[in-house]
Amino acid sequence: MTGFNYAAGAAGVYTVPANSYVLGMSCHSTAGGTLVINPNGAGAGPAITIPAGVSLSLSGSVLGTMFQTNEIGPGSTFTFVGTDSYLVVLG
């Protein structure tokens, strides 16, 4: 992929496609939910709790720091449970 793109949805599993990397992500949960990030298919991190009525946003640099990698790239997954909406911005 070249340039900017994004994926959006309500809940479920999103997999980063080939030739893409994550610039940032955001989600919201009205009732409370969780987010699990599995960077580059290397094994999931712990569930991130999203309290009721809260939005969560993470930049690509924060995600890279969390998982000690230069990029969250192809094959990485984001599992959104109990969310009303999510947005994953790709470069």
Secondary structure, 3 states (H helix, E strand, C coil): CCCCEEEEECCEEEECCCCCCEEEEEEEECCCEEEEEEHHHCCCCCCEEECCCEEEEEEHHHHHHHCCCCCCCCCCEEEEECCCEEEEEEC
